Amino acid sequence: MRVNEKHVNIDYQKTKDFFKHRAEKFQENNPYSVTMYQDNNKELVRERNEYETEKLLSLLSIDKESEILDVACGIGRWADAIKTEVKKYCGIDFSDELIRIATERNKRDNYYYYVGSTSQLEKIIKQKRKGKFNIVLIVGIMLYLNDNDVIEMLQQIERCCEKEAVICIREPIGIEERLTLKDYYSDELKCDYNAIYRTRDEIKEILKDTLLNKNFAIETERFLFETDELNNRKETKQYYYILKRK
């Protein structure tokens, strides 16, 4: 079902089942298709991943003092992309199957992976004694959360940040209006899919109610891909925000 403009909730258990199914499709010669999809277009996955990681990492100034929190880390795509030595990296994802793959693929000593939902971020970080973070990656997770849980996630993330921190948000957005796919059968993925594509205005309002009133400011925001070849959707496009608190 496609729902335009109206606010309807999606079922998290169905999303969890979806990613369990995606994990079963993991292939070493095209690993990132697990969360980037395009199973039959290995070259497009490679091009999108390279462009995105190079573009966004260049804006984050990662160095040996960086303490990185990767929310919904999947199989560790961003962990793979970080070539600089960092102080610590923490990846959290609600999928046991994806975390298992991430742990097997990237075994650096100061890289940690934990299973947990976005509502459990603070609890997990405190239990594991991982302290606070100065860089946070929020990449492709908000579309799988209902509105109240997006707000709660951002509030928890803010409390997990150092006084000076950078947050990178990258999400597919609805170009003209909010679009919700609820139990929508995808011919491309060969299964039902659930996701919420919010507009820029909606995301901006959420940021005002969470991060912007905690001294974060949007340093830059824009569409990620500059060519139609890398963004082949008609109703949605990848968009990013870089927020800083100094």
C-alpha positions, 0 to 999 in steps of 0.5 A: 500500500502506498500512502501519500501525505497522511501519517501512518505507522509501520510495523517494526517486526516486519522491518526486522523480518525484512532485514533478516531476509536481506542478510540471507542474501549477503554475498562477499562480491557485492556486500553492500547490496544487503542494505543498498539493494540493487542486487542485480546491479553490482556496479551501481552499488559500488558507484553509489557507495564510493561516491557517498562515503567519499563525499560525506567523510570529506565533511566530517574531519575524522582523525585519531581523536574521533569517537564515532557512533554509527546508528543502524550500522548494518554490515559495517559499510561505514566502518569499512569506509573509515581508513583513518585511525580513530579513537573508537567506533561503535556500530549499533543495529537492531538486526542480529544477522547484520551485526553478525556479518559486521563483526566477522568482516571488520575485526579492528581492536577499537571497533565494537558492534552491538545489537539493539534498537534505536530506543536502546542506544543510551542503555547499550552505550552505558552498559558497555561503558563506551562514554560519549561520541564526537561524530555520529552517523545516522545513515538510512535509518529514519525512514524505518522509524515512526515519527515519535521514535525518530524524535526519541532517537535524536534526543538520545543521540544528543545526550550521547554526544560530547559538547563539541560534536558533528552529526551526519544525517543521510536519508531518502526524502519525499521530493514533493510530499510525504510517502509511506510504503506499508506492506508494499510489495517490491518487484525489485526486492521480491518481498513486502517493504515498509518505509516512510519518506519524509519531506525536507520540511518535515525533517527540519521540524524534527531537527528543530525539536531535537538537535537544533534546540540543543546548540547544534546548527546545520552547517550544510544540507543538500542532495547527495547524488548529482546525476540521475544515474546514481539516483534512479528514483522518481519520487525520492532522493537521497539528502544529507545534513551536516550538523555541528555543535561547537 
